[in-house]
Every structure is written in structure tokens, then in C-alpha cells.
């Protein structure tokens, strides 16, 4: 019994560790996105090689974040996996529908400014957050 | 779906955290299952049945019937 309790303690520690890993990858992705966006102007005067390198690093770190999230999701228990999946589906659906309509608004001249992908990303992040909170409340 | 997890746990004087550890899920998941808010998967139901030395039907009952 002692052996099993120790094993499950390891499982909990591993889940927490995976969560921290996702956080670190997400932070790294935000930083490399900022570097890819502002680096050409602020640091290397639009040097093509360095700009391409900046973008490649950003994409690479982005994929690292995806794999870390996948590992984290697989390590969660089934109820938390369901909460995560439901929130992700909600976020994807809202993002898809709103991005489509948002882009249309400019085409039909209901807005005068250029739609920004960052607005959709913020909306998707907030929707995911709301979905996670709603999921946790549902099963509380 | 109804279940007897709370009763079985109480008979052994186990906390939700202890049962969660034994089934390798979170305490919140045990709480949600006990309250009937979350239905466990078949593998988790089998795991619970093995842990208590009972059949799945002795722990989980179809609430629709």
C-alpha cells in the first residue's frame, strides 16, 4: 500500500511538473513572439537572416508549447481532460465563428479598421479561460 | 449514474484524497463522481471495482432505470 501511495504521489508531482512546463513554454513563446515582432526594428535593423531566424525560433518554441500542452493533457485525470477538451472546443468554435464575422465586417464596411489576428487570439484565450472556469464549477 | 463510492469509502474510513490516490485521479474527480456529476470511464470503474473487490454493478447503478 505504501508503495502505491508513493507511486500516486509521483503521479501528482508529475502532473504539477507538466503544468509548470506548459507555463514555461507559453512564456517562452510570448517572448519569442515579441522578439520576432519587434526584434527586426529594435535590434537588428531588418537583417533578413536574423529576422528569419527569429521567426523560426518563434515557430519552434510554439510547437514546443503544443507538445508540452499535449503531454500535460495526457497526464491529467479523465475529468480534468474533459474540462480541458470542452473549453478547447468552445474556444475553437468561438474563435472560428467570430474570426469569420470579424473579417467580414471590414469587407462590408461596417468597421473602418483592419481586423487584427491578435484580437481573435485574445478572444480565444478568454473563451478558453471562461470554459475552464465553467467546467470546474460544473463538476465542483 | 448512481454509485456507492461514498459508502464504500466510509466503510473503510478513507478520505476522498486517499481514494483519489488509490485510483490515481484528483480529489475533485472523486467528489464529482460521488455526487453523480461526473460518470467515470469504464477503465476507472474497473479500477474502483478491483480496489473494493466488488463487481462494477455492485458499485455503479444506472440512474435512468
Backbone of each chain as ProteinMPNN parsed JSONL, in Angstrom:
{"seq_chain_A": "XXXXXXXXXXXXXXXXXXXXXXXXXXXXXXXXXXXXXXXXXXXXXXXXXXXXXXXXXXXXXXXXXXXXXXXXXXXXXXXXXXXXXXXXXXXXXXXXXXXXXXXXXXXXXXXXXXXXXXXXXXXXXXXXXXXXXXXXXXXX", "coords_chain_A": {"N_chain_A": [[0.831, -1.208, 0.0], [1.945, 1.163, 0.81], [3.781, 1.471, -1.169], [2.143, 1.958, -3.39], [0.926, 4.382, -2.689], [3.124, 5.993, -2.731], [3.693, 5.871, -5.426], [1.447, 7.148, -6.513], [1.782, 9.632, -5.433], [3.955, 10.402, -6.868], [2.691, 10.574, -9.326], [0.976, 12.78, -8.957], [2.886, 14.756, -8.52], [4.144, 14.68, -10.959], [2.088, 15.599, -12.636], [1.821, 18.229, -11.738], [4.343, 19.129, -12.402], [4.28, 18.929, -15.182], [2.383, 20.902, -15.719], [3.743, 23.194, -14.922], [5.763, 23.104, -16.787], [4.342, 23.604, -19.162], [3.594, 26.229, -18.684], [6.092, 27.5, -18.672], [6.913, 27.043, -21.329], [4.87, 28.458, -22.637], [5.37, 31.04, -21.787], [7.898, 31.39, -22.893], [7.188, 31.252, -25.553], [5.609, 33.576, -25.853], [7.587, 35.493, -25.373], [9.393, 34.959, -27.502], [7.721, 35.523, -29.593], [7.365, 38.253, -29.259], [10.0, 38.996, -29.707], [10.341, 38.206, -32.38], [8.527, 39.936, -33.527], [9.241, 42.567, -32.79], [11.975, 42.611, -32.813], [13.338, 42.863, -35.447], [13.129, 45.625, -36.019], [13.953, 46.881, -33.648], [16.373, 45.678, -32.798], [18.049, 44.443, -34.864], [17.941, 45.823, -37.274], [16.279, 45.014, -39.463], [17.693, 42.886, -40.652], [17.789, 40.279, -42.88], [18.5, 37.532, -42.513], [18.651, 37.261, -39.685], [16.066, 37.963, -39.045], [14.565, 35.91, -40.225], [15.581, 33.808, -38.707], [14.614, 34.577, -36.193], [11.854, 34.271, -36.581], [11.747, 31.517, -37.121], [12.654, 30.45, -34.706], [10.584, 31.31, -33.062], [8.4, 29.876, -34.166], [9.328, 27.277, -33.693], [9.47, 27.211, -30.862], [6.789, 27.587, -30.411], [5.725, 25.145, -31.334], [6.925, 23.52, -29.452], [5.53, 24.352, -27.205], [3.003, 23.404, -27.869], [3.407, 20.589, -27.83], [4.155, 20.271, -25.16], [1.79, 21.012, -23.915], [0.149, 18.997, -24.847], [1.314, 16.76, -23.606], [0.827, 17.488, -20.957], [-1.965, 17.469, -20.924], [-2.455, 14.742, -21.397], [-1.513, 13.706, -19.049], [-3.311, 14.496, -17.178], [-6.177, 13.659, -15.071], [-9.209, 11.844, -16.024], [-11.535, 13.479, -15.728], [-10.551, 16.084, -15.585], [-9.33, 16.153, -18.052], [-11.587, 16.12, -19.662], [-12.794, 18.572, -18.955], [-10.824, 20.303, -19.893], [-10.819, 19.665, -22.65], [-13.473, 20.343, -23.383], [-13.411, 23.102, -22.916], [-11.475, 23.814, -24.781], [-12.729, 23.131, -27.188], [-14.897, 24.9, -27.135], [-13.516, 27.335, -27.221], [-12.23, 27.104, -29.709], [-14.431, 26.969, -31.456], [-15.779, 29.426, -30.961], [-13.717, 31.147, -31.689], [-13.39, 30.531, -34.427], [-15.923, 31.168, -35.567], [-16.25, 33.875, -34.784], [-13.925, 35.036, -35.859], [-14.367, 34.755, -38.569], [-16.684, 36.342, -38.931], [-15.712, 38.765, -38.02], [-13.737, 39.394, -39.888], [-15.36, 39.7, -42.04], [-16.74, 41.987, -41.386], [-15.116, 44.129, -42.084], [-14.971, 43.829, -44.844], [-17.606, 44.356, -45.625], [-17.771, 46.882, -44.898], [-18.516, 47.716, -42.323], [-16.86, 48.181, -40.274], [-14.051, 50.354, -39.957], [-11.428, 49.906, -39.527], [-8.504, 47.711, -39.843], [-9.006, 44.277, -39.357], [-7.466, 42.534, -36.67], [-5.38, 39.733, -36.053], [-4.539, 39.315, -33.497], [-6.617, 40.187, -31.901], [-8.511, 38.197, -32.199], [-7.07, 36.08, -31.118], [-6.87, 36.893, -28.46], [-9.568, 36.854, -27.771], [-10.057, 34.088, -28.061], [-8.383, 33.052, -26.062], [-9.566, 34.166, -23.78], [-12.091, 33.0, -23.964], [-11.414, 30.323, -23.66], [-10.488, 30.404, -21.049], [-12.845, 31.111, -19.683], [-14.342, 28.845, -20.301], [-12.859, 26.873, -18.942], [-13.181, 27.702, -16.29], [-15.972, 27.504, -16.073], [-16.265, 24.75, -16.476], [-14.925, 23.679, -14.239], [-16.569, 24.664, -12.254], [-18.911, 23.349, -12.865], [-18.411, 20.659, -12.224], [-17.902, 20.787, -9.546]], "CA_chain_A": [[0.0, 0.0, 0.0], [2.86, 2.289, 0.912], [4.411, 1.585, -2.474], [1.176, 2.557, -4.297], [0.755, 5.771, -2.298], [4.307, 6.68, -3.215], [3.561, 5.962, -6.877], [0.453, 8.161, -6.833], [2.42, 10.905, -5.1], [4.778, 10.696, -8.052], [1.756, 10.959, -10.383], [0.558, 14.162, -8.679], [4.054, 15.615, -8.735], [4.37, 14.716, -12.407], [1.048, 16.471, -13.194], [2.194, 19.608, -11.396], [5.559, 19.434, -13.166], [3.846, 19.148, -16.568], [1.712, 22.195, -15.747], [4.801, 24.214, -14.865], [6.458, 23.038, -18.073], [3.495, 24.31, -20.14], [3.698, 27.657, -18.352], [7.411, 27.969, -19.123], [6.879, 27.064, -22.8], [3.97, 29.549, -23.054], [6.107, 32.29, -21.527], [8.961, 31.443, -23.909], [6.532, 31.548, -26.836], [5.246, 35.005, -25.839], [8.825, 36.256, -25.501], [9.953, 34.816, -28.852], [6.796, 36.248, -30.483], [7.736, 39.676, -29.128], [11.31, 39.155, -30.347], [10.138, 38.119, -33.835], [7.738, 41.091, -33.969], [9.916, 43.861, -32.574], [13.427, 42.455, -32.997], [13.868, 43.418, -36.691], [13.238, 47.093, -35.959], [14.622, 47.361, -32.44], [17.709, 45.119, -32.52], [18.963, 44.065, -35.955], [17.692, 46.673, -38.449], [15.653, 44.23, -40.543], [18.627, 41.931, -41.274], [16.913, 39.188, -43.323], [18.877, 36.253, -41.875], [18.26, 37.274, -38.267], [14.593, 38.015, -38.996], [14.095, 34.537, -40.493], [15.936, 33.024, -37.516], [13.671, 34.955, -35.139], [10.552, 33.646, -36.882], [11.893, 30.056, -36.97], [12.714, 30.167, -33.262], [9.218, 31.511, -32.559], [7.573, 28.728, -34.584], [9.844, 26.098, -32.975], [9.022, 27.291, -29.459], [5.334, 27.383, -30.47], [5.475, 23.7, -31.39], [7.304, 23.003, -28.13], [4.401, 24.646, -26.314], [1.906, 22.483, -28.228], [3.731, 19.242, -27.328], [4.12, 20.316, -23.691], [0.368, 21.04, -23.554], [-0.375, 17.647, -25.122], [1.801, 15.894, -22.515], [0.116, 17.894, -19.752], [-3.348, 16.993, -21.058], [-2.453, 13.283, -21.253], [-1.202, 13.347, -17.664], [-4.446, 14.843, -16.303], [-7.157, 12.572, -14.927], [-10.211, 11.919, -17.088], [-12.474, 14.597, -15.576], [-9.848, 17.306, -15.966], [-9.169, 16.084, -19.512], [-12.874, 16.512, -20.255], [-12.944, 20.018, -18.75], [-9.875, 20.953, -20.814], [-11.289, 19.464, -24.032], [-14.691, 21.141, -23.575], [-13.0, 24.51, -23.0], [-10.754, 23.983, -26.046], [-13.739, 23.088, -28.263], [-15.625, 26.176, -27.053], [-12.596, 28.377, -27.678], [-12.03, 26.93, -31.158], [-15.688, 27.312, -32.125], [-15.988, 30.875, -30.855], [-12.655, 31.768, -32.486], [-13.677, 30.326, -35.857], [-17.121, 31.929, -35.952], [-16.026, 35.312, -34.618], [-12.885, 35.476, -36.805], [-15.014, 34.84, -39.871], [-17.57, 37.514, -38.925], [-14.855, 39.936, -37.801], [-13.106, 39.678, -41.171], [-16.454, 40.127, -42.92], [-17.143, 43.355, -41.013], [-14.341, 45.098, -42.86], [-15.367, 43.679, -46.251], [-18.913, 45.005, -45.862], [-17.555, 48.271, -44.463], [-19.167, 48.055, -41.042], [-15.772, 48.757, -39.473], [-13.116, 51.049, -40.855], [-10.046, 49.476, -39.247], [-8.085, 46.376, -40.295], [-9.116, 43.265, -38.296], [-6.17, 42.026, -36.209], [-5.402, 38.346, -35.573], [-4.324, 39.337, -32.042], [-7.926, 40.34, -31.248], [-9.119, 36.853, -32.195], [-6.309, 35.262, -30.157], [-7.276, 37.302, -27.1], [-10.929, 36.329, -27.587], [-9.963, 32.641, -27.867], [-7.791, 32.807, -24.734], [-10.575, 34.493, -22.763], [-13.15, 31.982, -24.047], [-10.858, 29.108, -23.053], [-10.465, 30.64, -19.597], [-14.244, 31.031, -19.222], [-14.698, 27.432, -20.412], [-12.195, 26.127, -17.85], [-13.846, 28.072, -15.022], [-17.32, 26.921, -16.108], [-16.097, 23.3, -16.306], [-14.592, 23.392, -12.839], [-17.772, 24.933, -11.438], [-19.908, 22.313, -13.176], [-18.097, 19.396, -11.539], [-17.481, 21.059, -8.16]], "C_chain_A": [[0.864, 1.256, 0.0], [3.469, 2.591, -0.459], [3.475, 2.313, -3.451], [0.99, 4.045, -3.999], [1.922, 6.595, -2.809], [4.218, 6.898, -4.72], [2.57, 7.061, -7.26], [0.951, 9.549, -6.478], [3.27, 11.369, -6.261], [3.898, 11.199, -9.186], [1.318, 12.407, -10.199], [1.7, 15.139, -8.945], [4.323, 15.78, -10.228], [3.359, 15.638, -13.093], [1.395, 17.939, -12.957], [3.396, 20.053, -12.229], [5.201, 19.73, -14.634], [3.174, 20.509, -16.723], [2.716, 23.332, -15.753], [5.54, 24.278, -16.196], [5.673, 23.791, -19.166], [3.614, 25.819, -19.946], [5.014, 28.238, -18.87], [7.451, 28.067, -20.652], [6.014, 28.223, -23.303], [4.662, 30.897, -22.893], [7.198, 32.48, -22.588], [8.372, 31.802, -25.271], [6.157, 33.023, -26.938], [6.498, 35.858, -26.06], [9.406, 36.174, -26.908], [9.033, 35.484, -29.892], [7.135, 37.742, -30.466], [9.062, 39.94, -29.839], [11.163, 39.141, -31.877], [9.41, 39.365, -34.369], [8.524, 42.4, -33.886], [11.421, 43.827, -32.811], [13.963, 43.095, -34.266], [14.075, 44.937, -36.636], [14.131, 47.547, -34.796], [16.074, 46.894, -32.311], [18.608, 44.912, -33.739], [18.622, 44.731, -37.311], [17.244, 45.876, -39.688], [16.638, 43.355, -41.324], [17.845, 40.652, -41.596], [17.209, 37.861, -42.605], [18.399, 36.19, -40.434], [16.735, 37.291, -38.115], [14.009, 36.619, -39.223], [14.373, 33.648, -39.282], [14.956, 33.303, -36.372], [12.316, 34.286, -35.33], [10.636, 32.127, -36.664], [11.938, 29.656, -35.496], [11.312, 30.279, -32.659], [8.318, 30.329, -32.903], [8.0, 27.466, -33.827], [9.364, 26.068, -31.528], [7.5, 27.085, -29.384], [4.978, 25.902, -30.502], [5.858, 23.019, -30.069], [6.175, 23.192, -27.14], [3.236, 23.685, -26.583], [2.176, 21.088, -27.65], [3.704, 19.192, -25.794], [2.669, 20.297, -23.206], [-0.25, 19.653, -23.75], [0.039, 16.679, -24.002], [1.046, 16.191, -21.222], [-1.309, 17.334, -19.764], [-3.428, 15.478, -20.835], [-2.206, 12.847, -19.807], [-2.349, 13.672, -16.71], [-5.368, 13.644, -16.126], [-8.33, 12.841, -15.881], [-11.189, 13.086, -16.947], [-11.803, 15.911, -15.992], [-9.53, 17.334, -17.462], [-10.443, 16.558, -20.201], [-13.093, 18.026, -20.133], [-12.064, 20.779, -19.749], [-10.381, 20.869, -22.253], [-12.525, 20.315, -24.331], [-14.349, 22.617, -23.742], [-12.3, 24.776, -24.337], [-11.72, 23.996, -27.23], [-14.523, 24.398, -28.307], [-14.774, 27.312, -27.634], [-12.403, 28.318, -29.192], [-13.277, 27.372, -31.932], [-15.933, 28.81, -32.133], [-14.967, 31.609, -31.726], [-12.958, 31.698, -33.967], [-14.829, 31.219, -36.328], [-16.857, 33.439, -35.893], [-14.958, 35.837, -35.584], [-13.489, 35.673, -38.186], [-15.878, 36.102, -39.967], [-16.762, 38.804, -38.826], [-14.219, 40.366, -39.123], [-14.139, 40.251, -42.156], [-16.849, 41.586, -42.669], [-16.394, 44.407, -41.82], [-14.764, 45.062, -44.335], [-16.667, 44.414, -46.552], [-18.962, 46.419, -45.287], [-18.37, 48.677, -43.233], [-18.128, 48.543, -40.032], [-14.762, 49.366, -40.445], [-11.674, 50.594, -40.638], [-9.804, 48.043, -39.733], [-8.259, 45.361, -39.152], [-7.742, 42.678, -37.952], [-6.32, 40.609, -35.682], [-5.26, 38.294, -34.044], [-5.65, 39.482, -31.286], [-8.614, 38.974, -31.132], [-8.411, 35.957, -31.179], [-6.697, 35.591, -28.723], [-8.666, 36.748, -26.788], [-10.895, 34.827, -27.294], [-9.39, 32.288, -26.494], [-8.824, 33.059, -23.634], [-11.697, 33.452, -22.759], [-12.679, 30.674, -23.408], [-10.873, 29.216, -21.525], [-11.873, 30.498, -19.007], [-14.701, 29.561, -19.243], [-14.104, 26.595, -19.286], [-12.88, 26.418, -16.508], [-15.233, 27.426, -14.956], [-17.255, 25.404, -15.875], [-15.811, 22.932, -14.865], [-15.788, 23.636, -11.92], [-18.808, 23.828, -11.622], [-19.67, 21.04, -12.361], [-17.681, 19.577, -10.086], [-18.36, 20.319, -7.16]], "O_chain_A": [[0.585, 2.244, -0.678], [3.648, 3.742, -0.859], [3.912, 3.158, -4.232], [0.906, 4.867, -4.912], [1.757, 7.73, -3.257], [4.604, 7.948, -5.235], [2.805, 7.814, -8.205], [0.594, 10.53, -7.131], [3.31, 12.552, -6.598], [4.273, 12.115, -9.919], [1.289, 13.178, -11.158], [1.5, 16.209, -9.52], [4.678, 16.861, -10.698], [3.711, 16.372, -14.017], [1.278, 18.775, -13.852], [3.462, 21.19, -12.696], [5.743, 20.652, -15.244], [3.366, 21.191, -17.73], [2.567, 24.307, -16.489], [5.896, 25.356, -16.674], [6.252, 24.511, -19.979], [3.72, 26.581, -20.907], [5.042, 29.331, -19.435], [7.956, 29.045, -21.204], [6.372, 28.894, -24.272], [4.553, 31.776, -23.748], [7.395, 33.579, -23.107], [8.969, 32.554, -26.042], [6.359, 33.65, -27.978], [6.478, 36.818, -26.83], [9.86, 37.179, -27.456], [9.497, 35.95, -30.932], [7.185, 38.399, -31.506], [9.232, 40.971, -30.49], [11.774, 39.949, -32.577], [9.638, 39.793, -35.501], [8.475, 43.229, -34.795], [12.061, 44.864, -32.986], [14.959, 43.816, -34.196], [15.068, 45.459, -37.141], [14.945, 48.461, -34.934], [16.914, 47.621, -31.781], [19.808, 45.176, -33.664], [18.998, 44.218, -38.365], [17.765, 46.051, -40.79], [16.445, 43.109, -42.514], [17.301, 40.014, -40.695], [16.299, 37.167, -42.152], [17.814, 35.194, -40.009], [16.188, 36.71, -37.178], [13.091, 36.194, -38.522], [13.531, 32.846, -38.878], [14.524, 32.385, -35.674], [11.708, 33.799, -34.377], [9.723, 31.523, -36.101], [11.34, 28.658, -35.092], [10.906, 29.446, -31.848], [7.57, 29.838, -32.058], [7.161, 26.686, -33.377], [8.912, 25.036, -31.031], [6.988, 26.494, -28.433], [4.066, 25.45, -29.808], [5.205, 22.072, -29.63], [5.89, 22.308, -26.331], [2.573, 23.216, -25.657], [1.289, 20.478, -27.053], [3.283, 18.196, -25.206], [2.351, 19.648, -22.21], [-1.056, 19.195, -22.941], [-0.77, 15.888, -23.516], [0.672, 15.28, -20.484], [-1.794, 16.801, -18.766], [-4.344, 14.988, -20.174], [-2.627, 11.768, -19.391], [-2.373, 13.193, -15.575], [-5.346, 12.717, -16.935], [-8.432, 13.919, -16.468], [-11.632, 13.632, -17.957], [-12.411, 16.743, -16.664], [-9.467, 18.403, -18.069], [-10.397, 17.296, -21.185], [-13.521, 18.678, -21.085], [-12.492, 21.756, -20.362], [-10.377, 21.859, -22.984], [-12.621, 20.932, -25.392], [-14.915, 23.303, -24.593], [-12.499, 25.823, -24.952], [-11.552, 24.779, -28.164], [-14.781, 24.94, -29.382], [-15.248, 28.129, -28.424], [-12.411, 29.345, -29.87], [-13.175, 28.067, -32.943], [-16.251, 29.395, -33.168], [-15.306, 32.571, -32.415], [-12.804, 32.686, -34.686], [-14.728, 31.921, -37.334], [-17.19, 34.179, -36.818], [-15.072, 36.959, -36.076], [-13.168, 36.632, -38.886], [-15.814, 36.836, -40.954], [-17.087, 39.805, -39.464], [-14.168, 41.555, -39.438], [-13.851, 41.132, -42.966], [-17.234, 42.315, -43.584], [-16.954, 45.438, -42.192], [-14.898, 46.098, -44.986], [-16.811, 45.024, -47.612], [-20.014, 47.053, -45.201], [-18.843, 49.808, -43.118], [-18.461, 49.227, -39.064], [-14.644, 48.944, -41.595], [-10.802, 50.862, -41.464], [-10.734, 47.281, -39.995], [-7.704, 45.569, -38.073], [-6.954, 42.364, -38.845], [-7.266, 40.308, -34.955], [-5.768, 37.387, -33.384], [-5.797, 38.971, -30.176], [-9.213, 38.646, -30.108], [-9.049, 35.178, -30.471], [-6.835, 34.705, -27.88], [-8.914, 36.241, -25.694], [-11.598, 34.343, -26.407], [-9.847, 31.348, -25.843], [-8.947, 32.282, -22.688], [-12.195, 33.067, -21.702], [-13.439, 30.003, -22.709], [-11.216, 28.271, -20.814], [-12.067, 29.855, -17.975], [-15.363, 29.098, -18.315], [-14.769, 25.713, -18.742], [-13.123, 25.516, -15.707], [-15.624, 26.874, -13.927], [-18.091, 24.844, -15.165], [-16.387, 21.983, -14.332], [-15.995, 22.919, -10.941], [-19.487, 23.425, -10.677], [-20.615, 20.423, -11.87], [-17.17, 18.648, -9.46], [-18.15, 20.432, -5.952]]}, "seq_chain_B": "XXXXXXXXXXXXXXXXXXXXXXXXXXXXXXXXXXXXXXXXXXXXXXXXXXXXXXXXXXXXXXXXX", "coords_chain_B": {"N_chain_B": [[-25.652, 8.681, -13.271], [-25.853, 6.477, -10.556], [-23.935, 5.763, -7.583], [-21.985, 3.801, -5.178], [-19.756, 4.742, -4.019], [-19.159, 6.604, -1.973], [-20.219, 5.402, 0.306], [-18.792, 2.99, 0.386], [-16.28, 4.001, 0.715], [-16.548, 5.261, 3.185], [-17.01, 3.051, 4.802], [-14.494, 2.0, 4.949], [-13.224, 3.972, 6.179], [-11.906, 5.916, 4.715], [-10.534, 8.888, 3.318], [-11.574, 11.289, 0.785], [-9.324, 12.096, -0.541], [-7.574, 9.992, -0.071], [-8.833, 7.885, -1.454], [-8.726, 8.996, -3.977], [-5.971, 8.986, -4.401], [-5.532, 6.231, -4.459], [-6.898, 5.538, -6.776], [-5.616, 6.993, -8.6], [-6.481, 9.542, -9.484], [-7.716, 12.962, -9.306], [-8.724, 14.581, -6.199], [-10.935, 16.164, -6.583], [-12.153, 14.931, -8.716], [-13.019, 12.501, -7.603], [-14.872, 13.543, -5.794], [-16.732, 14.683, -7.602], [-17.626, 12.364, -8.891], [-18.774, 10.94, -6.763], [-20.889, 12.635, -6.153], [-22.4, 12.276, -8.352], [-22.071, 13.879, -10.505], [-20.182, 13.496, -12.409], [-19.53, 10.931, -14.674], [-17.59, 8.07, -14.421], [-15.025, 6.67, -16.6], [-15.026, 3.436, -18.26], [-12.555, 1.988, -17.764], [-11.741, 3.297, -15.37], [-13.871, 2.708, -13.708], [-13.609, -0.08, -13.557], [-11.183, -0.161, -12.237], [-11.863, 0.911, -9.763], [-13.635, -1.053, -8.962], [-11.914, -3.278, -8.727], [-10.31, -2.322, -6.674], [-12.058, -2.222, -4.468], [-12.806, -4.823, -4.404], [-15.136, -5.708, -5.62], [-17.883, -6.189, -7.987], [-18.416, -4.187, -10.951], [-21.129, -3.555, -11.19], [-21.96, -3.684, -8.595], [-21.071, -1.403, -7.519], [-21.622, 0.768, -9.228], [-24.686, 2.034, -10.441], [-27.197, 2.17, -12.949], [-28.693, 5.206, -13.331], [-30.849, 5.909, -14.828], [-32.775, 3.982, -14.958]], "CA_chain_B": [[-25.366, 7.327, -12.778], [-25.692, 6.426, -9.095], [-22.834, 4.877, -7.164], [-21.844, 3.591, -3.737], [-18.359, 5.053, -3.661], [-19.091, 7.304, -0.685], [-20.497, 4.403, 1.349], [-17.651, 2.069, 0.425], [-15.148, 4.77, 1.267], [-16.824, 5.483, 4.609], [-16.824, 1.754, 5.472], [-13.04, 1.802, 5.141], [-12.728, 5.172, 6.845], [-10.969, 6.577, 3.801], [-10.89, 10.236, 2.866], [-11.631, 11.401, -0.684], [-7.933, 12.208, -1.017], [-6.993, 8.642, -0.042], [-9.407, 7.141, -2.582], [-8.172, 9.611, -5.193], [-4.612, 8.461, -4.54], [-5.596, 4.814, -4.833], [-7.39, 5.418, -8.16], [-4.758, 7.872, -9.415], [-7.215, 10.69, -10.028], [-7.703, 14.052, -8.337], [-9.785, 14.531, -5.185], [-12.107, 16.799, -7.192], [-12.813, 13.926, -9.564], [-13.742, 11.601, -6.689], [-16.016, 14.314, -5.292], [-17.724, 14.801, -8.689], [-18.207, 11.031, -9.124], [-19.647, 10.638, -5.616], [-22.098, 13.47, -6.255], [-23.111, 11.905, -9.57], [-21.915, 14.927, -11.518], [-19.282, 13.012, -13.458], [-19.538, 9.477, -14.825], [-16.232, 7.603, -14.733], [-14.861, 5.798, -17.769], [-15.042, 2.01, -17.924], [-11.308, 1.601, -17.084], [-11.715, 3.801, -13.988], [-14.876, 1.93, -12.968], [-12.972, -1.381, -13.296], [-10.129, 0.063, -11.247], [-12.562, 1.067, -8.477], [-14.182, -2.379, -8.626], [-10.768, -4.085, -8.268], [-9.851, -1.774, -5.39], [-13.002, -2.611, -3.414], [-13.061, -6.268, -4.5], [-16.547, -5.901, -5.989], [-18.11, -6.039, -9.428], [-18.799, -2.81, -11.306], [-22.569, -3.371, -10.923], [-22.169, -3.524, -7.15], [-20.662, -0.032, -7.156], [-22.309, 1.746, -10.08], [-26.003, 1.641, -10.94], [-27.76, 3.063, -13.962], [-29.672, 6.099, -12.704], [-32.002, 6.118, -15.717], [-33.761, 2.921, -14.771]], "C_chain_B": [[-25.133, 7.36, -11.257], [-24.499, 5.533, -8.746], [-22.726, 4.816, -5.648], [-20.44, 3.943, -3.238], [-18.251, 5.674, -2.26], [-19.267, 6.318, 0.477], [-19.298, 3.474, 1.511], [-16.425, 2.74, 1.04], [-15.317, 4.951, 2.777], [-16.62, 4.191, 5.408], [-15.357, 1.481, 5.792], [-12.38, 2.972, 5.857], [-11.653, 5.876, 6.012], [-11.458, 7.986, 3.503], [-10.997, 10.212, 1.337], [-10.212, 11.432, -1.265], [-7.279, 10.828, -1.075], [-7.513, 7.82, -1.225], [-8.858, 7.676, -3.914], [-6.764, 9.085, -5.461], [-4.621, 7.019, -5.034], [-5.998, 4.642, -6.31], [-6.599, 6.293, -9.137], [-5.561, 8.924, -10.198], [-7.171, 11.79, -8.973], [-8.849, 13.894, -7.327], [-11.077, 15.136, -5.742], [-12.884, 15.808, -8.057], [-13.607, 12.938, -8.713], [-14.999, 12.288, -6.175], [-17.127, 14.389, -6.345], [-18.395, 13.456, -8.971], [-19.19, 10.691, -7.998], [-20.961, 11.411, -5.686], [-22.917, 13.155, -7.501], [-23.01, 12.952, -10.667], [-21.04, 14.476, -12.676], [-19.314, 11.487, -13.477], [-18.142, 8.992, -15.203], [-16.21, 6.754, -16.0], [-14.899, 4.344, -17.307], [-13.731, 1.575, -17.25], [-11.258, 2.071, -15.63], [-12.723, 3.04, -13.121], [-14.309, 0.548, -12.62], [-11.924, -1.26, -12.188], [-10.737, 0.169, -9.843], [-13.099, -0.292, -8.013], [-13.079, -3.286, -8.082], [-10.329, -3.636, -6.882], [-10.747, -2.235, -4.244], [-13.329, -4.103, -3.436], [-14.514, -6.576, -4.822], [-16.679, -5.864, -7.513], [-18.531, -4.588, -9.693], [-20.262, -2.541, -10.939], [-22.859, -3.174, -9.431], [-21.789, -2.112, -6.682], [-21.472, 1.01, -7.923], [-23.649, 1.199, -10.56], [-26.502, 2.678, -11.942], [-28.876, 3.898, -13.336], [-30.932, 6.281, -13.534], [-33.128, 5.136, -15.439], [-34.544, 3.023, -13.552]], "O_chain_B": [[-24.338, 8.15, -10.747], [-24.112, 4.66, -9.524], [-23.285, 5.644, -4.929], [-20.008, 3.495, -2.176], [-17.375, 5.316, -1.473], [-18.566, 6.39, 1.487], [-18.849, 3.206, 2.626], [-15.652, 2.126, 1.776], [-14.364, 4.814, 3.544], [-16.126, 4.219, 6.535], [-15.031, 0.819, 6.778], [-11.175, 2.98, 6.11], [-10.645, 6.356, 6.53], [-12.662, 8.236, 3.446], [-10.574, 9.258, 0.684], [-9.944, 10.873, -2.329], [-6.529, 10.525, -2.003], [-6.744, 7.146, -1.911], [-8.57, 6.917, -4.84], [-6.41, 8.779, -6.599], [-3.836, 6.634, -5.9], [-5.518, 3.741, -6.998], [-6.879, 6.324, -10.335], [-5.345, 9.152, -11.388], [-6.653, 11.583, -7.876], [-9.813, 13.169, -7.572], [-12.174, 14.682, -5.417], [-14.113, 15.846, -8.117], [-14.732, 12.579, -9.058], [-16.068, 11.68, -6.128], [-18.302, 14.19, -6.037], [-19.591, 13.407, -9.256], [-20.297, 10.215, -8.251], [-22.016, 10.894, -5.318], [-24.003, 13.702, -7.688], [-23.766, 12.922, -11.638], [-21.138, 15.002, -13.784], [-19.149, 10.834, -12.446], [-17.573, 9.45, -16.194], [-17.226, 6.197, -16.416], [-14.815, 4.059, -16.113], [-13.781, 0.857, -16.251], [-10.791, 1.341, -14.755], [-12.462, 2.763, -11.95], [-14.51, 0.061, -11.507], [-11.797, -2.131, -11.327], [-10.219, -0.39, -8.876], [-13.028, -0.633, -6.832], [-13.283, -3.985, -7.09], [-10.015, -4.458, -6.022], [-10.257, -2.596, -3.174], [-14.057, -4.588, -2.57], [-15.062, -7.576, -4.36], [-15.727, -5.553, -8.23], [-18.943, -3.867, -8.784], [-20.605, -1.465, -10.449], [-23.869, -2.578, -9.055], [-22.149, -1.693, -5.582], [-21.944, 1.996, -7.357], [-23.743, 0.062, -11.023], [-26.267, 3.878, -11.804], [-29.879, 3.358, -12.869], [-31.956, 6.743, -13.031], [-34.299, 5.44, -15.665], [-35.403, 2.179, -13.298]]}, "name": "protein", "num_of_chains": 2, "seq": "XXXXXXXXXXXXXXXXXXXXXXXXXXXXXXXXXXXXXXXXXXXXXXXXXXXXXXXXXXXXXXXXXXXXXXXXXXXXXXXXXXXXXXXXXXXXXXXXXXXXXXXXXXXXXXXXXXXXXXXXXXXXXXXXXXXXXXXXXXXXXXXXXXXXXXXXXXXXXXXXXXXXXXXXXXXXXXXXXXXXXXXXXXXXXXXXXXXXXXXXXXXXX"}
